[in-house]
Amino acid sequence: MSEEWKTLTRNRVFISDIGTKREVAVGGMHTVMGSYAVWLPVSNADSHQVVEVGDDLEVLAEKYKVSRDMVFEVVTQ
């Protein structure tokens, strides 16, 4: 993880835009994963954890008080 990323997200809530809904298997059960993941800082650590995944960016941003500049698009190659 780059120092720039750590500085940008340190102790801040952010949302990752993971793009199109994806089907995933959890415990042998298939489900559709939402397009947005909310990340909260872990107490006394230099890391984050996903606390909610959903399809409505506006609802998630309002619920967790995340500004638009803290929504990041995941880019894959």
N, CA, C and O atoms as a Maestro MAE file, in Angstrom:
{
 s_m_m2io_version
 :::
 2.0.0
}

f_m_ct {
 s_m_title
 :::
 protein
 m_atom[308] {
  # First column is atom index #
  i_m_mmod_type
  r_m_x_coord
  r_m_y_coord
  r_m_z_coord
  i_m_residue_number
  s_m_chain_name
  s_m_pdb_residue_name
  s_m_pdb_atom_name
  i_m_atomic_number
  :::
  1 25 0.850 -1.161 0.000 1 A "MET " " N  " 7
  2 3 0.000 0.000 0.000 1 A "MET " " CA " 6
  3 2 0.907 1.238 0.000 1 A "MET " " C  " 6
  4 15 1.867 1.304 0.768 1 A "MET " " O  " 8
  5 25 0.612 2.188 -0.835 2 A "SER " " N  " 7
  6 3 1.453 3.372 -0.949 2 A "SER " " CA " 6
  7 2 1.240 4.317 0.234 2 A "SER " " C  " 6
  8 15 0.178 4.327 0.858 2 A "SER " " O  " 8
  9 25 2.266 5.103 0.525 3 A "GLU " " N  " 7
  10 3 2.162 6.095 1.591 3 A "GLU " " CA " 6
  11 2 1.096 7.143 1.256 3 A "GLU " " C  " 6
  12 15 0.408 7.644 2.146 3 A "GLU " " O  " 8
  13 25 0.967 7.471 -0.039 4 A "GLU " " N  " 7
  14 3 -0.041 8.437 -0.462 4 A "GLU " " CA " 6
  15 2 -1.449 7.935 -0.115 4 A "GLU " " C  " 6
  16 15 -2.281 8.695 0.380 4 A "GLU " " O  " 8
  17 25 -1.705 6.652 -0.380 5 A "TRP " " N  " 7
  18 3 -3.006 6.053 -0.074 5 A "TRP " " CA " 6
  19 2 -3.246 6.062 1.435 5 A "TRP " " C  " 6
  20 15 -4.332 6.418 1.893 5 A "TRP " " O  " 8
  21 25 -2.237 5.673 2.200 6 A "LYS " " N  " 7
  22 3 -2.372 5.658 3.661 6 A "LYS " " CA " 6
  23 2 -2.687 7.057 4.188 6 A "LYS " " C  " 6
  24 15 -3.539 7.216 5.062 6 A "LYS " " O  " 8
  25 25 -2.007 8.063 3.661 7 A "THR " " N  " 7
  26 3 -2.235 9.438 4.092 7 A "THR " " CA " 6
  27 2 -3.651 9.887 3.730 7 A "THR " " C  " 6
  28 15 -4.317 10.547 4.526 7 A "THR " " O  " 8
  29 25 -4.105 9.531 2.537 8 A "LEU " " N  " 7
  30 3 -5.432 9.931 2.066 8 A "LEU " " CA " 6
  31 2 -6.550 9.315 2.895 8 A "LEU " " C  " 6
  32 15 -7.556 9.974 3.158 8 A "LEU " " O  " 8
  33 25 -6.390 8.070 3.306 9 A "THR " " N  " 7
  34 3 -7.480 7.343 3.964 9 A "THR " " CA " 6
  35 2 -7.314 7.181 5.472 9 A "THR " " C  " 6
  36 15 -8.232 6.696 6.133 9 A "THR " " O  " 8
  37 25 -6.190 7.565 6.025 10 A "ARG " " N  " 7
  38 3 -5.922 7.352 7.458 10 A "ARG " " CA " 6
  39 2 -7.043 7.930 8.319 10 A "ARG " " C  " 6
  40 15 -7.362 9.118 8.253 10 A "ARG " " O  " 8
  41 25 -7.621 7.059 9.119 11 A "ASN " " N  " 7
  42 3 -8.686 7.441 10.073 11 A "ASN " " CA " 6
  43 2 -9.913 8.056 9.407 11 A "ASN " " C  " 6
  44 15 -10.653 8.808 10.042 11 A "ASN " " O  " 8
  45 25 -10.132 7.744 8.142 12 A "ARG " " N  " 7
  46 3 -11.305 8.286 7.435 12 A "ARG " " CA " 6
  47 2 -12.149 7.140 6.881 12 A "ARG " " C  " 6
  48 15 -11.631 6.095 6.488 12 A "ARG " " O  " 8
  49 25 -13.441 7.361 6.861 13 A "VAL " " N  " 7
  50 3 -14.365 6.415 6.236 13 A "VAL " " CA " 6
  51 2 -14.348 6.693 4.737 13 A "VAL " " C  " 6
  52 15 -14.342 7.850 4.318 13 A "VAL " " O  " 8
  53 25 -14.340 5.624 3.922 14 A "PHE " " N  " 7
  54 3 -14.435 5.816 2.484 14 A "PHE " " CA " 6
  55 2 -15.261 4.706 1.865 14 A "PHE " " C  " 6
  56 15 -15.529 3.684 2.496 14 A "PHE " " O  " 8
  57 25 -15.660 4.921 0.621 15 A "ILE " " N  " 7
  58 3 -16.455 3.937 -0.128 15 A "ILE " " CA " 6
  59 2 -15.684 3.564 -1.378 15 A "ILE " " C  " 6
  60 15 -15.153 4.427 -2.078 15 A "ILE " " O  " 8
  61 25 -15.627 2.266 -1.652 16 A "SER " " N  " 7
  62 3 -15.033 1.823 -2.912 16 A "SER " " CA " 6
  63 2 -16.153 1.429 -3.869 16 A "SER " " C  " 6
  64 15 -17.091 0.722 -3.502 16 A "SER " " O  " 8
  65 25 -16.029 1.897 -5.084 17 A "ASP " " N  " 7
  66 3 -16.965 1.563 -6.164 17 A "ASP " " CA " 6
  67 2 -16.353 0.371 -6.882 17 A "ASP " " C  " 6
  68 15 -15.392 0.520 -7.637 17 A "ASP " " O  " 8
  69 25 -16.910 -0.813 -6.647 18 A "ILE " " N  " 7
  70 3 -16.327 -2.025 -7.216 18 A "ILE " " CA " 6
  71 2 -16.943 -2.387 -8.563 18 A "ILE " " C  " 6
  72 15 -16.686 -3.462 -9.105 18 A "ILE " " O  " 8
  73 25 -17.755 -1.482 -9.095 19 A "GLY " " N  " 7
  74 3 -18.296 -1.668 -10.440 19 A "GLY " " CA " 6
  75 2 -19.533 -2.529 -10.465 19 A "GLY " " C  " 6
  76 15 -20.351 -2.504 -9.546 19 A "GLY " " O  " 8
  77 25 -19.654 -3.280 -11.517 20 A "THR " " N  " 7
  78 3 -20.826 -4.124 -11.753 20 A "THR " " CA " 6
  79 2 -21.052 -5.113 -10.619 20 A "THR " " C  " 6
  80 15 -20.100 -5.633 -10.037 20 A "THR " " O  " 8
  81 25 -22.305 -5.365 -10.315 21 A "LYS " " N  " 7
  82 3 -22.632 -6.385 -9.318 21 A "LYS " " CA " 6
  83 2 -21.963 -7.697 -9.719 21 A "LYS " " C  " 6
  84 15 -21.900 -8.039 -10.900 21 A "LYS " " O  " 8
  85 25 -21.471 -8.418 -8.734 22 A "ARG " " N  " 7
  86 3 -20.790 -9.681 -9.003 22 A "ARG " " CA " 6
  87 2 -21.422 -10.790 -8.174 22 A "ARG " " C  " 6
  88 15 -21.850 -10.577 -7.039 22 A "ARG " " O  " 8
  89 25 -21.470 -11.969 -8.762 23 A "GLU " " N  " 7
  90 3 -21.964 -13.117 -8.017 23 A "GLU " " CA " 6
  91 2 -20.794 -13.721 -7.253 23 A "GLU " " C  " 6
  92 15 -19.721 -13.950 -7.810 23 A "GLU " " O  " 8
  93 25 -21.022 -13.975 -5.959 24 A "VAL " " N  " 7
  94 3 -19.980 -14.555 -5.118 24 A "VAL " " CA " 6
  95 2 -20.551 -15.739 -4.359 24 A "VAL " " C  " 6
  96 15 -21.764 -15.848 -4.174 24 A "VAL " " O  " 8
  97 25 -19.670 -16.622 -3.924 25 A "ALA " " N  " 7
  98 3 -20.078 -17.769 -3.111 25 A "ALA " " CA " 6
  99 2 -19.587 -17.538 -1.685 25 A "ALA " " C  " 6
  100 15 -18.403 -17.290 -1.457 25 A "ALA " " O  " 8
  101 25 -20.506 -17.623 -0.736 26 A "VAL " " N  " 7
  102 3 -20.174 -17.471 0.675 26 A "VAL " " CA " 6
  103 2 -20.720 -18.688 1.402 26 A "VAL " " C  " 6
  104 15 -21.932 -18.898 1.458 26 A "VAL " " O  " 8
  105 25 -19.836 -19.473 1.946 27 A "GLY " " N  " 7
  106 3 -20.269 -20.677 2.652 27 A "GLY " " CA " 6
  107 2 -21.049 -21.630 1.762 27 A "GLY " " C  " 6
  108 15 -21.976 -22.297 2.220 27 A "GLY " " O  " 8
  109 25 -20.672 -21.694 0.492 28 A "GLY " " N  " 7
  110 3 -21.341 -22.578 -0.446 28 A "GLY " " CA " 6
  111 2 -22.637 -22.024 -1.033 28 A "GLY " " C  " 6
  112 15 -23.244 -22.652 -1.900 28 A "GLY " " O  " 8
  113 25 -23.060 -20.862 -0.568 29 A "MET " " N  " 7
  114 3 -24.278 -20.240 -1.086 29 A "MET " " CA " 6
  115 2 -23.890 -19.122 -2.036 29 A "MET " " C  " 6
  116 15 -22.994 -18.334 -1.733 29 A "MET " " O  " 8
  117 25 -24.552 -19.044 -3.179 30 A "HIS " " N  " 7
  118 3 -24.280 -17.997 -4.161 30 A "HIS " " CA " 6
  119 2 -25.188 -16.800 -3.900 30 A "HIS " " C  " 6
  120 15 -26.379 -16.949 -3.624 30 A "HIS " " O  " 8
  121 25 -24.602 -15.617 -3.992 31 A "THR " " N  " 7
  122 3 -25.349 -14.376 -3.789 31 A "THR " " CA " 6
  123 2 -24.744 -13.295 -4.681 31 A "THR " " C  " 6
  124 15 -23.626 -13.440 -5.176 31 A "THR " " O  " 8
  125 25 -25.484 -12.223 -4.878 32 A "VAL " " N  " 7
  126 3 -24.985 -11.109 -5.681 32 A "VAL " " CA " 6
  127 2 -24.445 -10.048 -4.718 32 A "VAL " " C  " 6
  128 15 -25.132 -9.628 -3.787 32 A "VAL " " O  " 8
  129 25 -23.210 -9.627 -4.962 33 A "MET " " N  " 7
  130 3 -22.560 -8.623 -4.128 33 A "MET " " CA " 6
  131 2 -22.873 -7.246 -4.689 33 A "MET " " C  " 6
  132 15 -22.880 -7.060 -5.905 33 A "MET " " O  " 8
  133 25 -23.131 -6.288 -3.826 34 A "GLY " " N  " 7
  134 3 -23.433 -4.933 -4.247 34 A "GLY " " CA " 6
  135 2 -22.255 -4.241 -4.913 34 A "GLY " " C  " 6
  136 15 -21.143 -4.770 -4.941 34 A "GLY " " O  " 8
  137 25 -22.508 -3.062 -5.445 35 A "SER " " N  " 7
  138 3 -21.507 -2.318 -6.207 35 A "SER " " CA " 6
  139 2 -20.617 -1.414 -5.363 35 A "SER " " C  " 6
  140 15 -19.580 -0.955 -5.840 35 A "SER " " O  " 8
  141 25 -21.003 -1.152 -4.117 36 A "TYR " " N  " 7
  142 3 -20.263 -0.214 -3.278 36 A "TYR " " CA " 6
  143 2 -19.948 -0.845 -1.928 36 A "TYR " " C  " 6
  144 15 -20.803 -1.495 -1.326 36 A "TYR " " O  " 8
  145 25 -18.712 -0.653 -1.451 37 A "ALA " " N  " 7
  146 3 -18.303 -1.164 -0.147 37 A "ALA " " CA " 6
  147 2 -17.882 0.002 0.737 37 A "ALA " " C  " 6
  148 15 -17.118 0.869 0.314 37 A "ALA " " O  " 8
  149 25 -18.390 0.017 1.973 38 A "VAL " " N  " 7
  150 3 -18.041 1.055 2.942 38 A "VAL " " CA " 6
  151 2 -16.913 0.510 3.817 38 A "VAL " " C  " 6
  152 15 -17.010 -0.587 4.366 38 A "VAL " " O  " 8
  153 25 -15.844 1.295 3.936 39 A "TRP " " N  " 7
  154 3 -14.665 0.928 4.716 39 A "TRP " " CA " 6
  155 2 -14.535 1.857 5.918 39 A "TRP " " C  " 6
  156 15 -14.517 3.078 5.764 39 A "TRP " " O  " 8
  157 25 -14.445 1.277 7.113 40 A "LEU " " N  " 7
  158 3 -14.232 2.057 8.335 40 A "LEU " " CA " 6
  159 2 -12.834 1.769 8.878 40 A "LEU " " C  " 6
  160 15 -12.335 0.651 8.752 40 A "LEU " " O  " 8
  161 25 -12.200 2.779 9.482 41 A "PRO " " N  " 7
  162 3 -10.887 2.544 10.087 41 A "PRO " " CA " 6
  163 2 -11.000 1.562 11.256 41 A "PRO " " C  " 6
  164 15 -11.987 1.566 11.991 41 A "PRO " " O  " 8
  165 25 -9.993 0.738 11.410 42 A "VAL " " N  " 7
  166 3 -9.920 -0.189 12.538 42 A "VAL " " CA " 6
  167 2 -9.262 0.549 13.699 42 A "VAL " " C  " 6
  168 15 -8.224 1.185 13.517 42 A "VAL " " O  " 8
  169 25 -9.849 0.472 14.884 43 A "SER " " N  " 7
  170 3 -9.299 1.145 16.058 43 A "SER " " CA " 6
  171 2 -7.889 0.650 16.365 43 A "SER " " C  " 6
  172 15 -7.612 -0.548 16.304 43 A "SER " " O  " 8
  173 25 -7.015 1.576 16.693 44 A "ASN " " N  " 7
  174 3 -5.636 1.271 17.074 44 A "ASN " " CA " 6
  175 2 -4.884 0.465 16.029 44 A "ASN " " C  " 6
  176 15 -4.038 -0.363 16.366 44 A "ASN " " O  " 8
  177 25 -5.193 0.707 14.763 45 A "ALA " " N  " 7
  178 3 -4.504 0.011 13.668 45 A "ALA " " CA " 6
  179 2 -4.407 0.947 12.472 45 A "ALA " " C  " 6
  180 15 -5.117 1.949 12.387 45 A "ALA " " O  " 8
  181 25 -3.533 0.606 11.570 46 A "ASP " " N  " 7
  182 3 -3.359 1.391 10.347 46 A "ASP " " CA " 6
  183 2 -4.043 0.666 9.192 46 A "ASP " " C  " 6
  184 15 -3.447 0.444 8.138 46 A "ASP " " O  " 8
  185 25 -5.315 0.299 9.412 47 A "SER " " N  " 7
  186 3 -6.044 -0.456 8.392 47 A "SER " " CA " 6
  187 2 -7.535 -0.132 8.461 47 A "SER " " C  " 6
  188 15 -7.983 0.612 9.333 47 A "SER " " O  " 8
  189 25 -8.291 -0.702 7.525 48 A "HIS " " N  " 7
  190 3 -9.741 -0.511 7.435 48 A "HIS " " CA " 6
  191 2 -10.421 -1.869 7.327 48 A "HIS " " C  " 6
  192 15 -9.783 -2.877 7.023 48 A "HIS " " O  " 8
  193 25 -11.724 -1.878 7.579 49 A "GLN " " N  " 7
  194 3 -12.523 -3.083 7.368 49 A "GLN " " CA " 6
  195 2 -13.821 -2.708 6.671 49 A "GLN " " C  " 6
  196 15 -14.366 -1.626 6.888 49 A "GLN " " O  " 8
  197 25 -14.309 -3.611 5.833 50 A "VAL " " N  " 7
  198 3 -15.591 -3.398 5.155 50 A "VAL " " CA " 6
  199 2 -16.700 -3.660 6.163 50 A "VAL " " C  " 6
  200 15 -16.723 -4.699 6.823 50 A "VAL " " O  " 8
  201 25 -17.625 -2.699 6.275 51 A "VAL " " N  " 7
  202 3 -18.732 -2.847 7.222 51 A "VAL " " CA " 6
  203 2 -20.081 -3.005 6.542 51 A "VAL " " C  " 6
  204 15 -21.036 -3.485 7.152 51 A "VAL " " O  " 8
  205 25 -20.161 -2.600 5.268 52 A "GLU " " N  " 7
  206 3 -21.429 -2.742 4.546 52 A "GLU " " CA " 6
  207 2 -21.169 -2.689 3.047 52 A "GLU " " C  " 6
  208 15 -20.314 -1.940 2.572 52 A "GLU " " O  " 8
  209 25 -21.920 -3.496 2.317 53 A "VAL " " N  " 7
  210 3 -21.871 -3.505 0.852 53 A "VAL " " CA " 6
  211 2 -23.290 -3.309 0.361 53 A "VAL " " C  " 6
  212 15 -24.225 -3.918 0.881 53 A "VAL " " O  " 8
  213 25 -23.454 -2.448 -0.652 54 A "GLY " " N  " 7
  214 3 -24.796 -2.207 -1.171 54 A "GLY " " CA " 6
  215 2 -24.771 -1.630 -2.569 54 A "GLY " " C  " 6
  216 15 -23.706 -1.428 -3.153 54 A "GLY " " O  " 8
  217 25 -25.954 -1.366 -3.102 55 A "ASP " " N  " 7
  218 3 -26.087 -0.867 -4.475 55 A "ASP " " CA " 6
  219 2 -26.440 0.611 -4.559 55 A "ASP " " C  " 6
  220 15 -26.376 1.188 -5.645 55 A "ASP " " O  " 8
  221 25 -26.806 1.235 -3.457 56 A "ASP " " N  " 7
  222 3 -27.250 2.621 -3.497 56 A "ASP " " CA " 6
  223 2 -26.193 3.523 -2.865 56 A "ASP " " C  " 6
  224 15 -26.122 3.654 -1.643 56 A "ASP " " O  " 8
  225 25 -25.380 4.137 -3.708 57 A "LEU " " N  " 7
  226 3 -24.286 4.982 -3.239 57 A "LEU " " CA " 6
  227 2 -24.784 6.126 -2.365 57 A "LEU " " C  " 6
  228 15 -24.188 6.415 -1.328 57 A "LEU " " O  " 8
  229 25 -25.865 6.776 -2.769 58 A "GLU " " N  " 7
  230 3 -26.372 7.922 -2.020 58 A "GLU " " CA " 6
  231 2 -26.788 7.529 -0.600 58 A "GLU " " C  " 6
  232 15 -26.512 8.254 0.356 58 A "GLU " " O  " 8
  233 25 -27.444 6.394 -0.471 59 A "VAL " " N  " 7
  234 3 -27.881 5.922 0.849 59 A "VAL " " CA " 6
  235 2 -26.666 5.610 1.724 59 A "VAL " " C  " 6
  236 15 -26.622 6.009 2.888 59 A "VAL " " O  " 8
  237 25 -25.681 4.898 1.170 60 A "LEU " " N  " 7
  238 3 -24.490 4.556 1.937 60 A "LEU " " CA " 6
  239 2 -23.698 5.805 2.326 60 A "LEU " " C  " 6
  240 15 -23.242 5.921 3.463 60 A "LEU " " O  " 8
  241 25 -23.534 6.738 1.389 61 A "ALA " " N  " 7
  242 3 -22.780 7.961 1.659 61 A "ALA " " CA " 6
  243 2 -23.447 8.779 2.759 61 A "ALA " " C  " 6
  244 15 -22.767 9.328 3.625 61 A "ALA " " O  " 8
  245 25 -24.770 8.862 2.728 62 A "GLU " " N  " 7
  246 3 -25.488 9.616 3.753 62 A "GLU " " CA " 6
  247 2 -25.407 8.910 5.101 62 A "GLU " " C  " 6
  248 15 -25.165 9.551 6.124 62 A "GLU " " O  " 8
  249 25 -25.605 7.609 5.108 63 A "LYS " " N  " 7
  250 3 -25.594 6.835 6.353 63 A "LYS " " CA " 6
  251 2 -24.255 6.951 7.072 63 A "LYS " " C  " 6
  252 15 -24.213 7.098 8.294 63 A "LYS " " O  " 8
  253 25 -23.159 6.883 6.313 64 A "TYR " " N  " 7
  254 3 -21.822 6.915 6.913 64 A "TYR " " CA " 6
  255 2 -21.147 8.287 6.800 64 A "TYR " " C  " 6
  256 15 -19.983 8.440 7.170 64 A "TYR " " O  " 8
  257 25 -21.874 9.272 6.294 65 A "LYS " " N  " 7
  258 3 -21.372 10.645 6.163 65 A "LYS " " CA " 6
  259 2 -20.063 10.705 5.364 65 A "LYS " " C  " 6
  260 15 -19.065 11.276 5.804 65 A "LYS " " O  " 8
  261 25 -20.108 10.093 4.176 66 A "VAL " " N  " 7
  262 3 -18.945 10.038 3.285 66 A "VAL " " CA " 6
  263 2 -19.142 11.057 2.165 66 A "VAL " " C  " 6
  264 15 -20.145 11.018 1.452 66 A "VAL " " O  " 8
  265 25 -18.182 11.968 2.012 67 A "SER " " N  " 7
  266 3 -18.264 12.957 0.935 67 A "SER " " CA " 6
  267 2 -17.861 12.313 -0.395 67 A "SER " " C  " 6
  268 15 -17.202 11.274 -0.427 67 A "SER " " O  " 8
  269 25 -18.269 12.947 -1.473 68 A "ARG " " N  " 7
  270 3 -18.018 12.411 -2.818 68 A "ARG " " CA " 6
  271 2 -16.514 12.226 -3.092 68 A "ARG " " C  " 6
  272 15 -16.127 11.329 -3.841 68 A "ARG " " O  " 8
  273 25 -15.676 13.070 -2.490 69 A "ASP " " N  " 7
  274 3 -14.237 12.946 -2.727 69 A "ASP " " CA " 6
  275 2 -13.623 11.747 -2.010 69 A "ASP " " C  " 6
  276 15 -12.440 11.455 -2.188 69 A "ASP " " O  " 8
  277 25 -14.426 11.047 -1.193 70 A "MET " " N  " 7
  278 3 -13.945 9.834 -0.526 70 A "MET " " CA " 6
  279 2 -14.618 8.573 -1.094 70 A "MET " " C  " 6
  280 15 -14.708 7.545 -0.422 70 A "MET " " O  " 8
  281 25 -15.087 8.676 -2.346 71 A "VAL " " N  " 7
  282 3 -15.607 7.518 -3.080 71 A "VAL " " CA " 6
  283 2 -14.586 7.213 -4.167 71 A "VAL " " C  " 6
  284 15 -14.302 8.053 -5.021 71 A "VAL " " O  " 8
  285 25 -14.035 5.997 -4.124 72 A "PHE " " N  " 7
  286 3 -12.959 5.617 -5.031 72 A "PHE " " CA " 6
  287 2 -13.387 4.463 -5.920 72 A "PHE " " C  " 6
  288 15 -13.960 3.479 -5.451 72 A "PHE " " O  " 8
  289 25 -13.103 4.594 -7.196 73 A "GLU " " N  " 7
  290 3 -13.419 3.546 -8.165 73 A "GLU " " CA " 6
  291 2 -12.281 2.541 -8.195 73 A "GLU " " C  " 6
  292 15 -11.112 2.910 -8.311 73 A "GLU " " O  " 8
  293 25 -12.638 1.257 -8.089 74 A "VAL " " N  " 7
  294 3 -11.641 0.198 -8.178 74 A "VAL " " CA " 6
  295 2 -11.377 -0.061 -9.652 74 A "VAL " " C  " 6
  296 15 -12.300 -0.345 -10.415 74 A "VAL " " O  " 8
  297 25 -10.125 0.035 -10.044 75 A "VAL " " N  " 7
  298 3 -9.736 -0.163 -11.433 75 A "VAL " " CA " 6
  299 2 -9.005 -1.498 -11.546 75 A "VAL " " C  " 6
  300 15 -8.039 -1.756 -10.827 75 A "VAL " " O  " 8
  301 25 -9.482 -2.335 -12.458 76 A "THR " " N  " 7
  302 3 -8.805 -3.611 -12.721 76 A "THR " " CA " 6
  303 2 -8.311 -3.609 -14.153 76 A "THR " " C  " 6
  304 15 -8.853 -2.931 -15.026 76 A "THR " " O  " 8
  305 25 -7.278 -4.379 -14.362 77 A "GLN " " N  " 7
  306 3 -6.711 -4.437 -15.718 77 A "GLN " " CA " 6
  307 2 -7.003 -5.755 -16.369 77 A "GLN " " C  " 6
  308 15 -6.603 -5.982 -17.511 77 A "GLN " " O  " 8
  :::
 }
 m_bond[307] {
  # First column is bond index #
  i_m_from
  i_m_to
  i_m_order
  :::
  1 1 2 1
  2 2 3 1
  3 3 4 2
  4 3 5 1
  5 5 6 1
  6 6 7 1
  7 7 8 2
  8 7 9 1
  9 9 10 1
  10 10 11 1
  11 11 12 2
  12 11 13 1
  13 13 14 1
  14 14 15 1
  15 15 16 2
  16 15 17 1
  17 17 18 1
  18 18 19 1
  19 19 20 2
  20 19 21 1
  21 21 22 1
  22 22 23 1
  23 23 24 2
  24 23 25 1
  25 25 26 1
  26 26 27 1
  27 27 28 2
  28 27 29 1
  29 29 30 1
  30 30 31 1
  31 31 32 2
  32 31 33 1
  33 33 34 1
  34 34 35 1
  35 35 36 2
  36 35 37 1
  37 37 38 1
  38 38 39 1
  39 39 40 2
  40 39 41 1
  41 41 42 1
  42 42 43 1
  43 43 44 2
  44 43 45 1
  45 45 46 1
  46 46 47 1
  47 47 48 2
  48 47 49 1
  49 49 50 1
  50 50 51 1
  51 51 52 2
  52 51 53 1
  53 53 54 1
  54 54 55 1
  55 55 56 2
  56 55 57 1
  57 57 58 1
  58 58 59 1
  59 59 60 2
  60 59 61 1
  61 61 62 1
  62 62 63 1
  63 63 64 2
  64 63 65 1
  65 65 66 1
  66 66 67 1
  67 67 68 2
  68 67 69 1
  69 69 70 1
  70 70 71 1
  71 71 72 2
  72 71 73 1
  73 73 74 1
  74 74 75 1
  75 75 76 2
  76 75 77 1
  77 77 78 1
  78 78 79 1
  79 79 80 2
  80 79 81 1
  81 81 82 1
  82 82 83 1
  83 83 84 2
  84 83 85 1
  85 85 86 1
  86 86 87 1
  87 87 88 2
  88 87 89 1
  89 89 90 1
  90 90 91 1
  91 91 92 2
  92 91 93 1
  93 93 94 1
  94 94 95 1
  95 95 96 2
  96 95 97 1
  97 97 98 1
  98 98 99 1
  99 99 100 2
  100 99 101 1
  101 101 102 1
  102 102 103 1
  103 103 104 2
  104 103 105 1
  105 105 106 1
  106 106 107 1
  107 107 108 2
  108 107 109 1
  109 109 110 1
  110 110 111 1
  111 111 112 2
  112 111 113 1
  113 113 114 1
  114 114 115 1
  115 115 116 2
  116 115 117 1
  117 117 118 1
  118 118 119 1
  119 119 120 2
  120 119 121 1
  121 121 122 1
  122 122 123 1
  123 123 124 2
  124 123 125 1
  125 125 126 1
  126 126 127 1
  127 127 128 2
  128 127 129 1
  129 129 130 1
  130 130 131 1
  131 131 132 2
  132 131 133 1
  133 133 134 1
  134 134 135 1
  135 135 136 2
  136 135 137 1
  137 137 138 1
  138 138 139 1
  139 139 140 2
  140 139 141 1
  141 141 142 1
  142 142 143 1
  143 143 144 2
  144 143 145 1
  145 145 146 1
  146 146 147 1
  147 147 148 2
  148 147 149 1
  149 149 150 1
  150 150 151 1
  151 151 152 2
  152 151 153 1
  153 153 154 1
  154 154 155 1
  155 155 156 2
  156 155 157 1
  157 157 158 1
  158 158 159 1
  159 159 160 2
  160 159 161 1
  161 161 162 1
  162 162 163 1
  163 163 164 2
  164 163 165 1
  165 165 166 1
  166 166 167 1
  167 167 168 2
  168 167 169 1
  169 169 170 1
  170 170 171 1
  171 171 172 2
  172 171 173 1
  173 173 174 1
  174 174 175 1
  175 175 176 2
  176 175 177 1
  177 177 178 1
  178 178 179 1
  179 179 180 2
  180 179 181 1
  181 181 182 1
  182 182 183 1
  183 183 184 2
  184 183 185 1
  185 185 186 1
  186 186 187 1
  187 187 188 2
  188 187 189 1
  189 189 190 1
  190 190 191 1
  191 191 192 2
  192 191 193 1
  193 193 194 1
  194 194 195 1
  195 195 196 2
  196 195 197 1
  197 197 198 1
  198 198 199 1
  199 199 200 2
  200 199 201 1
  201 201 202 1
  202 202 203 1
  203 203 204 2
  204 203 205 1
  205 205 206 1
  206 206 207 1
  207 207 208 2
  208 207 209 1
  209 209 210 1
  210 210 211 1
  211 211 212 2
  212 211 213 1
  213 213 214 1
  214 214 215 1
  215 215 216 2
  216 215 217 1
  217 217 218 1
  218 218 219 1
  219 219 220 2
  220 219 221 1
  221 221 222 1
  222 222 223 1
  223 223 224 2
  224 223 225 1
  225 225 226 1
  226 226 227 1
  227 227 228 2
  228 227 229 1
  229 229 230 1
  230 230 231 1
  231 231 232 2
  232 231 233 1
  233 233 234 1
  234 234 235 1
  235 235 236 2
  236 235 237 1
  237 237 238 1
  238 238 239 1
  239 239 240 2
  240 239 241 1
  241 241 242 1
  242 242 243 1
  243 243 244 2
  244 243 245 1
  245 245 246 1
  246 246 247 1
  247 247 248 2
  248 247 249 1
  249 249 250 1
  250 250 251 1
  251 251 252 2
  252 251 253 1
  253 253 254 1
  254 254 255 1
  255 255 256 2
  256 255 257 1
  257 257 258 1
  258 258 259 1
  259 259 260 2
  260 259 261 1
  261 261 262 1
  262 262 263 1
  263 263 264 2
  264 263 265 1
  265 265 266 1
  266 266 267 1
  267 267 268 2
  268 267 269 1
  269 269 270 1
  270 270 271 1
  271 271 272 2
  272 271 273 1
  273 273 274 1
  274 274 275 1
  275 275 276 2
  276 275 277 1
  277 277 278 1
  278 278 279 1
  279 279 280 2
  280 279 281 1
  281 281 282 1
  282 282 283 1
  283 283 284 2
  284 283 285 1
  285 285 286 1
  286 286 287 1
  287 287 288 2
  288 287 289 1
  289 289 290 1
  290 290 291 1
  291 291 292 2
  292 291 293 1
  293 293 294 1
  294 294 295 1
  295 295 296 2
  296 295 297 1
  297 297 298 1
  298 298 299 1
  299 299 300 2
  300 299 301 1
  301 301 302 1
  302 302 303 1
  303 303 304 2
  304 303 305 1
  305 305 306 1
  306 306 307 1
  307 307 308 2
  :::
 }
}
